[in-house]
Amino acid sequence: MNCAGRPGFPAFMMGAAVFLQAALGRMLLSADTARVYFLGRPILLECGLRARYGLPCPTCGMTRSVVMALHGDWLGAWSMAPGGVAAAAGMLLFGCAAFALAFSQWRRSVRWEGSLTRGIRRWAPLYGAAAAVVWLGGWAAQFDAALRMR
């Protein structure tokens, strides 16, 4: 039997892909409040809406926030864009859930596998909805602050 046919292999690969992506993001990218850097060189892209009208778009600051969170600066990331913290935390939680599911499938623990599967199906949409509220609330606060500065 090949590895792909083994119980837990797909879940393990999903978890590994998530953590590999996070590790690569942490190794290759860095950020401060002004911009994101790739291997120490600034990425010179700006938000077109902010550059033209001085107003943030819904994703303004998200990349910086996710990169800052991956580097452990959760407070700085939250102040940049709360949605980035929600995205980074959700990604890491999903990776952990995938590894836990893979482990339960390898052990052939039907009880744990069922509980984990039900938990993921129940909590992932709720987390997604809460993350969307955090993301849009953070953007609304940025948008309001930008309007007040005009």
N, C-alpha and C positions, 0 to 999 in steps of 0.2 A: 504494500500500500504506500502511495506517495504521501508526502507531508501535507499536501493540500487536502487530502481526504481524511486526515486525522481530526478527531473531535477537538474543537477549540482553536484550530489553526486560523480560520477567518477572523475570529474575535481578537486573537493575539496579533495578527497582522494589522488590524485596524488600530489597536492600541500602540503598536510599535510605530506605525506611520504618524500618528498624532504626536508621540513624544519625539520622534526624529525631526518632524517639522518644527516643533518647539525648540529643540536643541540647535538646529541649523539657524533658526531665527535669532536665537540668543548668541550664537557664535559669529554670525555674519553681519548682524545689524546692531546698531546702538542708536540711542535717541536722547535728545534733550528737549526743552520746551520749544525750541525754534525749528528743529528739523530731524530727519532720520539720516543715519549714516550707514553706508554699505562698505564694510572693510575700512572704516575710518574716513571715507570720502563722503561728503554731503550729497544727498539726492536732491537735486535742484528742481523739484516739482512743487508747484503751488496750486492751491484750490482756485479754480477759475472764478467761482462765485465770490469768494472772499477778495480776490485780487480786483475784480471788476466793481463789486458793489460794497465791499467792506462787511459783508454778512457771511457767517459760517454756513456751510452746507451740512446736511445731517451726518456726514462722515468726517467732518473736519476734526483732526486730532486723533482719529481712531488708530492709525498706523503707529503714531508716536506713543499712544497710550498702550497698545498691545506690546510694543517693543520694550517700553519702560517696565511693564508688568512682568514680562519674561526675564528681565534683569533684576527683578525683585523690588523695584521701586513702586510698590502698589499705591502708596499715597500720592506720589507725583503723577502716576498714571491716572488715578481717579480725578485729580484736579485738572488734568489735561482733557480727558473725555471718559466719563464713567462707563460708557458702553465698551470701551477697550478692555477695562478690567473684567467686565462681565464676559466678554468674548474669550479672554485668556483663561479665566477661571473655568469657564464652561468647557474649553478645549482640554484642559488638564483633568477635569472631572470625568469627561467622556473617556479619555485615555485610561484612567484608573478603572472605570467601570468595564471597559473592554478587556483589560487584563484580568480583572476579577472574574468576568464571565468565562474567559478562556481557561483560567485555572479551574473553575468549577466544572467545565466541560471535560478537561483532561482527567480530573478526579472522578468523573462520571457521577457527580453529586447532583442527582435530579432535583432534590429539594432546593439546594442553593442556586442551581441554574434557573429553575422556575422563578424563584424569588427575585433573582437579579434581573431576569428578562422582564418580569412584571414591573419591577421598580424602574428600570430604564424606560419602559414604555409609558409609565405613569408620570415620572418626574422630568423626563427630557422635554416634553412640550411645555410643562409648567415653568421649567427653568428658562426655556426659550422665550416664553411670554414675559416673564419677569425681567430677563435681560433686555428685551425690546423696550419695556417700560423705562428701565434705567437708561438705555441708549437714547431714546427720544426725550426723556426728561432732561438728561444732560445737554442734549442739543438745544432744547427749548431754553434752558438757562443761558447757554452761550449766545443764542440768538437774541434773547431779551437784553443781555448785557451789551451786545453790539448795537442794538437799537438805542439803548439809553446813552451810549457814548456819542451818538451822532449829533 
